[in-house]
């Protein structure tokens, strides 16, 4: 799940495996460039999940100029908006 914190707009992508996260991110970034900001995503906040720390993913972010912030390890408070939405989605399902 990706969430635009400025617009408070979530984009949910169902993945078969965590390795699909990079492709899902690129699809989301393409959507952002068309519908929100032609220059793309300026900053990506993520946890320490392996899908976000993959060398191919990190290299891609550097090449397109996206700053990658890693949240404090094991701290739900630092990503509260996304965690709350995640909880709401799970309870709804």
Secondary structure as UniProt FT lines:
FT   STRAND          2..4
FT   TURN            5..8
FT   STRAND          9..11
FT   HELIX           18..20
FT   HELIX           21..35
FT   TURN            38..39
FT   STRAND          43..46
FT   HELIX           50..53
FT   HELIX           55..64
FT   STRAND          67..70
FT   TURN            73..74
FT   HELIX           76..79
FT   HELIX           80..92
//
